[in-house]
């Protein structure tokens, strides 16, 4: 009987761990900087939150899910517009995603403003604008 109690911990350690699907990812700002402390919520196909994490100092997150499937990863961060991505992950597999957040003041109107400013500089004989790319429209799925 003592041998049973001695072997029991070994049997528990050797027992197979339940298979999990994993989603890993990074959250970045529109200019490429990683976004720490962003809230990451993962929704299943029925719209129920199945996991929640906060990105680390490098803007990374890892979420363990009980089963594979199609999930929506939704991200919120201070000073940024929210964004989300659909991720498909198989059982016993890892899916990776990269989510780009646009500054809260970026919008389609902001994009139009950049274009107008760029055109007005050309009309005045300038160099053709601010030299940067216009921001992507709000709501674009990155």
C-alpha positions in Angstrom: 0.0 0.0 0.0 2.9 2.4 0.7 4.2 1.8 -2.8 0.9 3.0 -4.2 1.2 6.4 -2.3 4.8 6.7 -3.5 3.9 6.0 -7.1 0.8 8.2 -7.2 2.6 11.5 -7.7 4.6 9.9 -10.5 1.4 8.8 -12.2 -0.1 12.2 -11.9 3.0 13.9 -13.5 3.0 11.3 -16.3 -0.7 11.8 -17.1 -1.3 13.5 -20.4 -2.1 17.1 -20.2 -5.4 18.2 -22.0 -4.7 19.5 -25.5 -5.0 23.2 -25.9 -5.2 25.6 -28.8 -2.9 28.7 -28.3 -3.1 32.1 -29.8 0.0 34.3 -29.6 0.4 37.8 -30.9 1.8 41.3 -30.8 0.0 44.6 -30.6 1.6 47.5 -32.4 0.8 51.2 -32.9 0.4 52.5 -36.4 4.0 53.5 -36.6 5.4 50.1 -35.5 6.0 50.7 -31.8 4.8 47.8 -29.6 1.9 48.6 -27.3 2.3 47.5 -23.7 -0.6 47.1 -21.3 -3.2 46.7 -24.0 -6.3 44.7 -23.1 -6.8 41.6 -25.2 -10.2 39.8 -25.1 -10.8 36.7 -27.1 -14.4 35.9 -28.1 -15.7 32.6 -29.4 -18.1 32.2 -32.3 -21.1 32.8 -30.1 -19.7 36.2 -28.9 -18.7 35.0 -25.4 -15.4 36.1 -23.9 -13.3 33.0 -23.4 -10.0 34.5 -22.4 -8.6 37.9 -21.4 -4.9 39.0 -21.2 -2.9 42.2 -21.0 0.1 42.6 -23.3 3.5 42.6 -21.7 6.1 45.4 -22.0 6.9 44.2 -25.5 3.3 44.3 -26.7 3.1 40.5 -26.7 0.3 38.2 -25.5 -0.4 34.4 -25.3 -3.8 33.0 -24.7 -4.5 29.3 -24.1 -7.9 28.1 -25.3 -9.6 24.8 -24.5 -10.4 23.9 -28.1 -9.5 25.0 -31.6 -11.9 27.1 -33.7 -12.5 30.6 -35.0 -12.0 33.3 -32.5 -12.2 37.1 -32.5 -9.3 38.8 -30.8 -10.3 42.3 -29.7 -7.8 44.9 -28.4 -8.2 48.1 -26.4 -5.4 50.4 -25.4 -5.3 54.0 -24.1 -4.9 56.6 -26.8 -5.7 54.1 -29.6 -8.8 53.1 -31.5 -9.9 49.6 -30.7 -9.2 46.9 -33.3 -9.9 43.2 -33.7 -8.8 40.3 -35.8 -10.4 36.9 -36.6 -8.0 34.0 -35.8 -8.5 30.4 -36.7 -6.6 27.9 -34.6 -6.7 24.1 -34.7 -6.8 21.8 -31.7 -3.2 21.2 -30.4 -1.9 24.1 -32.5 -0.7 27.6 -32.1 -1.9 30.5 -34.3 -0.1 33.9 -34.4 -1.5 37.3 -35.1 -0.3 40.9 -35.3 -2.8 43.6 -34.5 -2.2 47.2 -35.4 -3.8 50.0 -33.4 -4.3 53.4 -34.9 -3.9 56.6 -32.8 -7.3 57.8 -31.5 -7.1 61.0 -33.6 -6.5 59.0 -36.8 -9.5 58.7 -39.0 -10.7 58.7 -42.6 -11.1 62.4 -42.2 -7.5 62.6 -41.1 -6.5 60.7 -44.2 -8.4 63.1 -46.4 -6.7 66.0 -44.5 -3.3 64.6 -45.3 -4.2 64.3 -49.0 -5.5 67.9 -49.1 -2.4 69.2 -47.3 -0.2 67.2 -49.7 -2.0 68.5 -52.8 -2.0 72.2 -51.5 1.8 72.0 -51.0 2.3 70.7 -54.5 0.1 73.5 -55.9 2.3 76.0 -54.1 5.4 74.4 -55.5 6.4 72.5 -52.4 8.1 69.2 -52.0 4.8 67.2 -52.1 3.7 66.9 -48.6 4.9 65.9 -45.2 7.0 63.0 -46.5 5.1 60.4 -44.6 2.4 58.0 -45.7 -1.2 58.8 -45.1 -2.8 57.0 -42.2 -4.9 54.0 -43.1 -8.6 54.4 -42.8 -10.2 53.8 -39.5 -11.7 50.4 -39.1 -9.3 48.7 -41.6 -8.6 45.1 -40.5 -4.8 44.8 -40.3 
